[in-house]
Amino acid sequence: MKDSLLTFLLVLGALVTQGQTKGSPDQVLITSKKGKTQVYTNENGDLQINVSPKDVRKYKAAGLIRYGDFGARGDGKTDDMDAIAATHAFANLHGLLVKADPEAIYYIGGKERTALIQTDTDFNTASFLIDDTQVQNRNASVFRVSSERKPFKLELIPALKRNQQKIDVSLPGPCLIMVTNANVKHYIRFGLNQNNGSSQTDIFVVDKNGNVDRNAPILWDFDQITDISALPIDEKPLKITGGHFNTIANKAESKYTYYDRNIAIRRSNVLVEGLEHRITGEEAQGAPYGGFINIGDCAYVTVKNTILTGHKTYSTIGAAGKPVSMGTYDLSANRALNVSFVNCSQTNDINDNTYWGILGSNFCKNLLYDHCTLSRFDAHQGVANATIRNSTLGHMGINAIGSGVLLVENSTIRGRSLVNLRPDYGSSWQGELVIRNCVFVPADGKFISADLLSGSYSGQHDFGYTCYMPERITIDNLCIDDSGHPENYRGPAIFANFNPQLTDSSYREKFPYIITKEVILRNITTASGKTLRISDNPYMFRDIKINTGQ
């Protein structure tokens, strides 16, 4: 009777915790019957675990469980994914630490199975060999860091206003609010990857009384809301440490069929520290990746002391019917707030343009690079506030669309420009740009027109919003290393030629560009000795106030 009751409670707890439907790749059924502890797949395709009552008591007393306890071989040949998923499912049910064996090599094949992480996990110095050459479902993450607390819909909020400080709700605690108006389109992309835009969306944090965190304000006026939900924020941090991960790259056709064989972080308040990810087996063709560390629908995530790898760049035919290089990422952040990358680097040369830039992000707020050496920082569909400090960025440099303050300090930038405002989304930054104590090496020393701020805007395309240049640009103590440029080089410019056709008052923008009002320059030096110019198109920037006083 006692064993039967324990079995019922474990199965019920597992089903509630996992919250998955029958036959789901991350469905795990747990029982505790007499006999041996074992892991197997039942007739419905669900992963099933039987843990003997003796072992239940042993693992709970130890406060941790290892993959080997549930049958993982760690020999680099046997597929250990079922054992890994089972270990985390049992740990989630009992609140146990998961710890990998330090010398193990866990092989993870192409089976559709996801391990849910809801407790602290120490990958130790173990290796994880992820084989993507034959994958059943490219969209199934290998690990998903999730919360036991489930999202829920909010009602009776008909509209929102930009910078609104409070919403009329009563919540169980701090929540991440996600809001959408499907009737309004933003980020209507221009160029080779053109599209019809994304539904108006925003994310922000509120306390239990509905007060909005002012460090991540509401960005848009929502005249109508088609969907709004709340994701409870876990107050207890979850830590994931260690691990040497190696992806054997897919050999699929080179087209936009992204692989998400990754660690997907879908829980707030998470620290990832000491992880390493490498890539082998990239050949003549391959599909792109959506980020090995993929952060989304969450807040307060830090990736620290981590080594990553840029993916080989493949080409395909884009939406405009012309060849285009496909973005492929080892880091990704989407609809996420307060995400920090601290002391992160990559295994391949940050200036090797055969590898794509390492980060892509959309709909984020408060992104940070600190003490990072990476090939790129990129905000596609908008970031509100971004900081890059004490870092070195490689061939793809800083690319951004967004608002608030973009701060770059104590850093070396080796891209084609100091900051690039992405033309495919309107070269728009509604706020301030601050550059402080930096070194700019244009195109890593190759000859190029050395523009500090680059972008392109014709005024003929509707991006779904008004486009802005930074209202104020402050550049304080910048060294431009243009020593390798030829004698006929005219010198660096503050602005690229954003619109070569806008050279007099006869040009008409259907969608006017809001130009920078003021540029503040302090202590700008060039290795070439050339003077900093305003632009190759001085007419476009004729009304900007240039302040060079002390």
C-alpha positions as CSV (number, residue, x, y, z in Angstrom):
1,M,0.0,0.0,0.0
2,K,2.8,2.4,0.9
3,D,4.6,1.7,-2.4
4,S,1.4,2.2,-4.4
5,L,0.8,5.5,-2.8
6,L,4.3,6.6,-3.5
7,T,4.0,5.5,-7.1
8,F,0.8,7.6,-7.5
9,L,2.3,10.7,-6.0
10,L,5.4,10.4,-8.1
11,V,3.5,10.0,-11.4
12,L,1.1,12.8,-10.5
13,G,4.0,15.1,-9.6
14,A,5.9,14.3,-12.8
15,L,2.8,15.0,-14.9
16,V,2.1,18.3,-13.2
17,T,5.8,19.3,-13.2
18,Q,6.4,18.5,-16.9
19,G,3.0,19.7,-18.1
20,Q,3.3,17.9,-21.4
21,T,0.8,16.0,-23.5
22,K,0.9,12.3,-24.1
23,G,3.7,11.2,-26.4
24,S,5.6,14.5,-26.1
25,P,9.4,14.2,-26.5
26,D,9.9,15.7,-23.0
27,Q,7.1,13.6,-21.3
28,V,8.5,11.6,-18.5
29,L,6.5,9.2,-16.3
30,I,8.0,8.3,-12.9
31,T,7.0,5.4,-10.7
32,S,8.6,3.9,-7.6
33,K,7.9,0.2,-7.4
34,K,9.9,-2.6,-5.9
35,G,12.6,-3.9,-8.1
36,K,15.5,-2.3,-9.9
37,T,15.8,1.4,-11.0
38,Q,15.5,1.6,-14.7
39,V,14.7,3.9,-17.6
40,Y,12.8,2.8,-20.7
41,T,10.4,4.0,-23.4
42,N,6.8,2.8,-23.1
43,E,4.4,1.8,-25.8
44,N,3.2,5.4,-26.2
45,G,6.7,6.7,-26.8
46,D,6.9,8.3,-23.4
47,L,10.1,8.1,-21.3
48,Q,9.3,6.0,-18.2
49,I,11.4,5.7,-15.1
50,N,11.0,3.3,-12.2
51,V,13.0,4.3,-9.1
52,S,13.1,1.8,-6.3
53,P,11.9,3.1,-2.9
54,K,15.4,2.4,-1.6
55,D,17.0,4.5,-4.3
56,V,14.5,7.3,-3.8
57,R,15.5,7.6,-0.2
58,K,19.2,7.4,-1.2
59,Y,19.1,10.2,-3.8
60,K,17.0,12.5,-1.6
61,A,19.4,12.0,1.3
62,A,22.4,12.8,-0.9
63,G,20.6,15.9,-2.3
64,L,21.9,15.1,-5.8
65,I,21.7,12.6,-8.6
66,R,24.1,11.7,-11.4
67,Y,23.4,10.7,-15.0
68,G,25.1,7.4,-14.3
69,D,22.5,6.7,-11.7
70,F,19.9,6.3,-14.4
71,G,22.0,4.3,-16.8
72,A,24.1,6.9,-18.8
73,R,27.3,5.1,-20.1
74,G,29.3,8.2,-20.8
75,D,31.5,6.2,-23.2
76,G,31.1,8.6,-26.2
77,K,29.3,6.0,-28.3
78,T,26.1,4.9,-26.5
79,D,23.2,7.4,-26.8
80,D,22.7,8.7,-23.3
81,M,19.9,11.2,-24.0
82,D,17.1,9.1,-22.4
83,A,19.2,8.7,-19.2
84,I,20.0,12.4,-19.2
85,A,16.3,13.4,-19.6
86,A,15.2,10.9,-16.9
87,T,17.8,12.2,-14.5
88,H,16.6,15.8,-14.8
89,A,12.9,14.7,-14.6
90,F,13.6,12.9,-11.3
91,A,15.7,15.8,-10.0
92,N,12.9,18.3,-10.9
93,L,10.4,16.3,-8.9
94,H,12.5,16.2,-5.8
95,G,14.5,19.5,-6.0
96,L,17.8,17.7,-6.4
97,L,21.1,18.9,-7.9
98,V,22.2,17.2,-11.1
99,K,25.9,16.5,-11.4
100,A,27.7,15.0,-14.4
101,D,30.6,12.6,-14.0
102,P,33.8,14.6,-14.7
103,E,35.5,12.1,-17.1
104,A,32.3,11.1,-19.0
105,I,31.6,11.7,-22.7
106,Y,27.9,11.7,-23.1
107,Y,26.8,11.0,-26.7
108,I,23.5,12.6,-27.7
109,G,22.1,11.3,-31.0
110,G,19.3,12.6,-33.2
111,K,16.4,11.2,-31.2
112,E,13.6,13.7,-30.5
113,R,14.1,14.1,-26.7
114,T,14.5,17.2,-24.6
115,A,15.8,17.3,-21.0
116,L,14.0,19.8,-18.8
117,I,16.2,21.6,-16.3
118,Q,14.5,23.0,-13.3
119,T,17.2,22.5,-10.6
120,D,20.8,23.5,-10.3
121,T,23.0,21.5,-12.7
122,D,26.7,21.0,-12.6
123,F,27.9,19.6,-16.0
124,N,31.4,19.4,-14.4
125,T,34.2,18.8,-16.8
126,A,32.2,16.2,-18.7
127,S,31.9,16.3,-22.4
128,F,28.6,16.2,-24.4
129,L,28.8,15.1,-28.0
130,I,25.7,16.3,-29.8
131,D,25.4,14.6,-33.2
132,D,23.2,16.7,-35.6
133,T,23.9,14.6,-38.7
134,Q,20.6,12.7,-38.4
135,V,18.1,14.6,-36.4
136,Q,14.4,13.6,-36.0
137,N,13.3,17.2,-35.1
138,R,15.7,20.1,-35.7
139,N,13.4,22.3,-33.5
140,A,13.7,20.1,-30.4
141,S,16.2,21.6,-27.9
142,V,18.6,19.2,-26.2
143,F,18.1,21.0,-22.9
144,R,15.4,23.4,-21.9
145,V,15.7,25.4,-18.7
146,S,12.2,26.0,-17.6
147,S,10.2,27.2,-14.6
148,E,7.7,25.1,-12.6
149,R,5.5,28.3,-12.6
150,K,3.3,28.5,-15.6
151,P,2.4,31.5,-17.7
152,F,-1.2,32.7,-17.7
153,K,-3.4,35.0,-19.7
154,L,-4.3,38.5,-18.5
155,E,-7.8,39.9,-19.1
156,L,-9.4,43.4,-19.1
157,I,-6.4,45.4,-20.3
158,P,-7.7,46.9,-23.6
159,A,-4.7,49.2,-24.3
160,L,-1.3,50.4,-23.2
161,K,0.7,53.7,-23.6
162,R,4.4,54.2,-24.1
163,N,6.1,54.8,-20.7
164,Q,3.0,53.8,-18.8
165,Q,4.0,53.3,-15.2
166,K,1.4,50.9,-14.0
167,I,-1.1,48.3,-15.3
168,D,-4.3,47.5,-13.6
169,V,-3.6,44.0,-12.4
170,S,-3.1,42.1,-9.2
171,L,-0.5,39.3,-9.6
172,P,1.0,36.5,-7.3
173,G,4.4,38.2,-7.5
174,P,6.8,39.8,-10.0
175,C,6.0,38.8,-13.6
176,L,7.3,39.3,-17.1
177,I,4.5,40.7,-19.2
178,M,4.3,39.9,-22.9
179,V,1.9,41.9,-25.1
180,T,1.0,41.7,-28.8
181,N,-1.1,43.6,-31.2
182,A,-1.4,41.4,-34.3
183,N,-3.1,44.2,-36.2
184,V,0.0,46.5,-36.3
185,K,3.2,45.5,-38.0
186,H,6.7,46.7,-37.1
187,Y,10.1,45.9,-38.4
188,I,8.9,45.5,-42.0
189,R,12.2,44.4,-43.4
190,F,13.8,45.9,-46.4
191,G,16.4,44.3,-48.7
192,L,17.4,40.7,-49.7
193,N,15.6,39.3,-46.7
194,Q,12.5,41.5,-47.1
195,N,9.3,40.5,-45.2
196,N,6.0,41.9,-44.1
197,G,7.1,42.6,-40.6
198,S,6.3,41.3,-37.1
199,S,3.3,41.9,-35.0
200,Q,3.7,44.9,-32.6
201,T,5.1,43.4,-29.4
202,D,6.6,44.4,-26.1
203,I,7.9,42.8,-22.9
204,F,8.3,44.4,-19.5
205,V,8.5,43.5,-15.8
206,V,5.9,44.4,-13.2
207,D,5.6,43.8,-9.5
208,K,2.7,42.1,-7.9
209,N,0.7,45.4,-7.9
210,G,1.3,46.0,-11.6
211,N,4.0,48.7,-11.3
212,V,6.3,48.7,-14.3
213,D,10.1,48.4,-13.8
214,R,11.3,51.8,-15.0
215,N,14.6,50.3,-16.2
216,A,12.7,48.5,-18.9
217,P,9.7,50.7,-19.8
218,I,6.9,50.1,-22.2
219,L,8.1,51.1,-25.6
220,W,5.0,51.5,-27.8
221,D,1.4,52.7,-27.7
222,F,-0.9,49.7,-28.0
223,D,-4.2,51.0,-29.2
224,Q,-5.4,47.4,-29.2
225,I,-4.2,44.3,-27.5
226,T,-4.7,40.9,-29.2
227,D,-2.8,38.9,-26.7
228,I,-1.3,39.6,-23.3
229,S,0.2,37.1,-20.8
230,A,2.2,37.0,-17.6
231,L,5.2,34.8,-16.9
232,P,5.9,34.5,-13.1
233,I,9.6,35.3,-12.3
234,D,11.4,32.8,-10.2
235,E,13.0,34.6,-7.3
236,K,15.5,31.9,-6.6
237,P,18.5,31.8,-9.0
238,L,19.1,28.6,-11.0
239,K,22.8,27.8,-11.7
240,I,24.1,25.8,-14.6
241,T,27.9,25.4,-14.5
242,G,30.6,23.7,-16.5
243,G,30.4,21.3,-19.4
244,H,32.3,20.8,-22.6
245,F,29.8,20.6,-25.5
246,N,30.7,19.7,-29.0
247,T,28.2,19.9,-31.9
248,I,28.8,17.7,-34.9
249,A,27.2,20.0,-37.5
250,N,24.3,19.1,-39.7
251,K,24.8,18.4,-43.4
252,A,21.4,19.6,-44.5
253,E,20.6,21.8,-47.5
254,S,21.7,25.4,-47.1
255,K,18.3,27.1,-46.6
256,Y,16.5,28.8,-43.8
257,T,15.7,25.7,-41.8
258,Y,17.2,26.7,-38.5
259,Y,18.5,24.0,-36.1
260,D,17.7,24.5,-32.4
261,R,19.7,21.7,-30.9
262,N,20.7,23.8,-28.0
263,I,20.3,24.9,-24.4
264,A,17.1,26.9,-24.5
265,I,16.7,29.2,-21.4
266,R,13.0,29.9,-20.8
267,R,13.2,30.7,-17.1
268,S,14.1,34.0,-15.4
269,N,16.9,34.4,-13.0
270,V,19.5,32.0,-14.4
271,L,23.3,31.9,-14.3
272,V,25.3,29.9,-16.9
273,E,28.9,29.8,-16.0
274,G,32.0,28.0,-17.2
275,L,30.4,26.3,-20.3
276,E,32.3,25.6,-23.5
277,H,30.8,24.9,-26.9
278,R,32.7,23.8,-30.0
279,I,31.6,22.9,-33.5
280,T,33.0,20.2,-35.8
281,G,32.1,18.7,-39.1
282,E,31.0,21.8,-41.0
283,E,31.4,21.0,-44.7
284,A,30.3,22.4,-48.1
285,Q,26.7,22.8,-47.1
286,G,24.6,23.1,-43.9
287,A,21.5,24.7,-42.4
288,P,22.0,27.6,-40.0
289,Y,21.7,27.5,-36.2
290,G,19.5,29.5,-34.0
291,G,21.9,29.8,-31.1
292,F,23.4,27.1,-28.9
293,I,22.6,29.2,-25.8
294,N,19.2,30.4,-26.8
295,I,17.6,32.9,-24.3
296,G,14.0,33.8,-24.7
297,D,10.8,34.8,-22.8
298,C,12.6,35.5,-19.6
299,A,14.6,38.1,-17.6
300,Y,17.7,38.4,-15.5
301,V,20.0,35.9,-17.3
302,T,23.8,36.0,-17.1
303,V,26.2,34.0,-19.2
304,K,29.6,34.1,-17.6
305,N,33.2,32.8,-18.2
306,T,31.9,30.9,-21.3
307,I,33.7,29.9,-24.5
308,L,31.6,29.7,-27.7
309,T,32.2,29.1,-31.4
310,G,31.1,31.0,-34.5
311,H,29.3,29.0,-37.2
312,K,30.5,28.7,-40.8
313,T,28.5,31.1,-43.1
314,Y,26.4,29.4,-45.8
315,S,24.4,31.1,-48.6
316,T,20.9,30.6,-50.0
317,I,18.4,32.5,-52.1
318,G,16.6,35.2,-50.1
319,A,13.1,36.5,-50.2
320,A,14.1,39.0,-52.9
321,G,15.2,36.1,-55.2
322,K,18.9,36.8,-54.9
323,P,21.8,35.0,-53.1
324,V,22.1,36.0,-49.5
325,S,24.4,34.9,-46.6
326,M,22.4,33.3,-43.8
327,G,22.7,34.4,-40.2
328,T,23.7,31.5,-38.0
329,Y,24.4,32.0,-34.3
330,D,25.9,30.5,-31.2
331,L,24.2,33.0,-28.9
332,S,20.6,34.2,-29.3
333,A,18.3,36.3,-27.2
334,N,14.6,36.9,-28.1
335,R,12.0,38.7,-26.0
336,A,14.4,38.8,-23.0
337,L,15.2,41.5,-20.4
338,N,18.4,42.2,-18.5
339,V,20.7,39.7,-20.3
340,S,24.4,39.9,-19.5
341,F,27.4,38.2,-21.3
342,V,30.4,38.5,-19.0
343,N,33.9,37.4,-19.8
344,C,32.8,35.4,-22.9
345,S,35.0,34.6,-25.9
346,Q,35.0,32.3,-28.9
347,T,37.3,29.6,-30.2
348,N,37.6,30.9,-33.8
349,D,39.2,34.2,-34.9
350,I,36.8,37.1,-34.3
351,N,38.1,38.7,-37.5
352,D,37.6,35.7,-39.8
353,N,34.6,36.6,-42.0
354,T,34.1,33.0,-43.1
355,Y,32.3,32.6,-39.8
356,W,29.0,34.5,-39.0
357,G,28.8,36.9,-36.2
358,I,28.1,35.1,-33.0
359,L,25.0,36.9,-31.5
360,G,21.6,37.6,-32.8
361,S,18.8,39.2,-30.8
362,N,15.2,40.5,-31.2
363,F,12.8,42.4,-28.9
364,C,15.2,42.7,-26.0
365,K,16.0,45.3,-23.3
366,N,19.1,46.0,-21.3
367,L,21.7,43.8,-23.1
368,L,25.3,43.8,-21.8
369,Y,28.7,42.7,-23.0
370,D,31.4,43.0,-20.3
371,H,34.9,41.8,-20.8
372,C,33.9,39.9,-23.9
373,T,36.0,39.0,-27.0
374,L,33.4,38.2,-29.7
375,S,32.9,38.7,-33.4
376,R,29.6,40.7,-33.2
377,F,26.9,42.4,-31.1
378,D,23.6,42.5,-33.0
379,A,20.1,43.7,-32.2
380,H,17.8,42.8,-35.2
381,Q,14.3,43.8,-34.3
382,G,15.1,46.3,-31.6
383,V,16.8,46.6,-28.2
384,A,16.1,49.1,-25.6
385,N,19.4,50.1,-23.9
386,A,22.6,48.2,-24.7
387,T,26.0,48.4,-23.1
388,I,29.4,47.2,-24.4
389,R,32.3,47.7,-22.1
390,N,35.8,46.4,-21.6
391,S,35.4,44.3,-24.7
392,T,36.8,43.6,-28.2
393,L,34.5,43.1,-31.2
394,G,35.6,41.6,-34.4
395,H,34.7,41.7,-38.1
396,M,30.9,42.2,-37.8
397,G,31.2,44.8,-35.1
398,I,28.2,46.5,-33.4
399,N,24.9,46.4,-35.3
400,A,21.8,47.8,-33.6
401,I,18.3,49.0,-34.0
402,G,16.4,50.3,-31.0
403,S,16.0,53.0,-28.4
404,G,17.4,54.3,-25.1
405,V,21.1,54.5,-24.5
406,L,23.7,52.6,-26.6
407,L,26.9,52.9,-24.6
408,V,30.3,51.6,-25.8
409,E,33.2,52.2,-23.4
410,N,36.7,50.9,-22.8
411,S,36.4,48.7,-25.9
412,T,38.1,48.0,-29.2
413,I,35.9,47.7,-32.3
414,R,37.3,46.1,-35.4
415,G,34.2,46.2,-37.6
416,R,33.6,48.1,-40.8
417,S,32.2,51.0,-38.7
418,L,32.3,51.9,-35.1
419,V,28.5,51.4,-34.9
420,N,26.2,50.2,-37.7
421,L,22.5,51.1,-37.6
422,R,21.0,48.2,-39.6
423,P,19.6,49.5,-42.9
424,D,17.2,46.5,-43.3
425,Y,15.2,47.9,-40.3
426,G,15.5,51.6,-41.0
427,S,18.9,52.5,-39.4
428,S,16.9,53.7,-36.4
429,W,18.1,54.5,-32.9
430,Q,15.7,56.6,-30.9
431,G,17.8,57.9,-28.1
432,E,21.5,58.5,-27.4
433,L,24.8,57.0,-28.5
434,V,27.8,57.3,-26.2
435,I,31.3,56.2,-27.1
436,R,33.9,56.6,-24.3
437,N,37.6,55.5,-24.1
438,C,37.5,53.3,-27.2
439,V,39.8,52.2,-30.0
440,F,38.4,51.9,-33.5
441,V,40.3,49.8,-36.0
442,P,38.3,50.1,-39.3
443,A,37.8,46.6,-40.9
444,D,40.6,45.2,-38.7
445,G,43.2,47.4,-40.5
446,K,42.0,46.9,-44.1
447,F,41.5,50.0,-46.3
448,I,37.9,51.2,-46.0
449,S,36.0,54.5,-45.7
450,A,36.3,54.8,-41.9
451,D,32.8,55.8,-40.8
452,L,32.0,56.0,-37.1
453,L,28.3,55.6,-37.6
454,S,27.1,53.7,-40.7
455,G,23.6,52.9,-42.1
456,S,21.4,53.6,-45.0
457,Y,18.0,55.3,-45.3
458,S,16.2,56.3,-48.5
459,G,13.0,57.5,-47.0
460,Q,11.0,55.5,-49.5
461,H,10.2,52.4,-47.4
462,D,7.7,52.0,-44.6
463,F,9.3,50.1,-41.7
464,G,6.2,50.3,-39.6
465,Y,7.5,53.1,-37.4
466,T,9.2,56.5,-37.6
467,C,13.0,56.1,-38.0
468,Y,15.5,58.1,-36.0
469,M,19.2,58.7,-35.8
470,P,20.5,59.1,-32.3
471,E,19.3,62.4,-31.0
472,R,22.7,63.1,-29.4
473,I,26.0,61.4,-30.1
474,T,28.8,61.8,-27.5
475,I,32.3,60.6,-28.4
476,D,34.9,61.1,-25.7
477,N,38.5,59.9,-26.0
478,L,38.5,57.8,-29.2
479,C,41.6,56.6,-31.0
480,I,41.0,55.7,-34.7
481,D,43.7,53.3,-35.9
482,D,43.7,54.1,-39.7
483,S,47.5,53.7,-40.0
484,G,47.2,51.2,-42.9
485,H,45.1,53.5,-45.2
486,P,46.7,54.9,-48.4
487,E,47.8,58.4,-49.0
488,N,44.7,59.4,-51.0
489,Y,42.4,58.4,-48.1
490,R,40.3,61.4,-47.1
491,G,40.2,60.6,-43.4
492,P,37.5,59.2,-41.1
493,A,33.9,60.5,-41.1
494,I,31.4,60.8,-38.3
495,F,28.5,59.7,-40.6
496,A,28.5,57.4,-43.6
497,N,26.6,58.6,-46.7
498,F,23.2,57.3,-45.5
499,N,21.4,58.6,-48.6
500,P,23.5,59.4,-51.7
501,Q,20.4,60.9,-53.4
502,L,19.7,63.4,-50.7
503,T,22.1,66.1,-51.8
504,D,19.8,69.1,-52.1
505,S,16.3,70.3,-51.1
506,S,14.6,68.7,-54.2
507,Y,14.7,65.2,-52.7
508,R,11.5,64.1,-51.0
509,E,11.3,61.4,-48.3
510,K,7.9,59.7,-48.2
511,F,8.8,58.6,-44.6
512,P,11.1,61.3,-43.2
513,Y,14.2,60.4,-41.2
514,I,14.7,62.2,-37.9
515,I,18.3,63.4,-38.0
516,T,20.8,63.7,-35.1
517,K,20.6,67.1,-33.3
518,E,24.0,67.3,-31.7
519,V,27.4,65.6,-31.8
520,I,29.8,66.1,-28.9
521,L,33.5,65.3,-29.7
522,R,36.2,65.2,-27.1
523,N,39.8,64.0,-27.7
524,I,39.5,62.3,-31.1
525,T,42.9,61.1,-32.5
526,T,43.8,59.3,-35.7
527,A,46.9,57.3,-36.5
528,S,46.9,58.7,-40.0
529,G,46.9,62.3,-38.8
530,K,43.8,62.9,-40.9
531,T,41.1,65.1,-39.5
532,L,37.7,63.7,-38.6
533,R,35.1,64.8,-41.2
534,I,31.3,65.0,-40.9
535,S,30.4,62.9,-43.9
536,D,30.8,62.3,-47.7
537,N,27.3,63.8,-47.8
538,P,27.6,67.0,-45.8
539,Y,24.3,68.3,-47.0
540,M,22.3,65.6,-45.2
541,F,23.9,66.5,-41.9
542,R,24.2,70.3,-42.4
543,D,21.9,71.2,-39.5
544,I,23.7,69.0,-36.9
545,K,25.4,71.0,-34.1
546,I,29.0,69.8,-33.7
547,N,30.4,70.6,-30.3
548,T,34.1,70.3,-29.9
549,G,34.6,72.6,-27.0
550,Q,36.3,71.4,-23.7
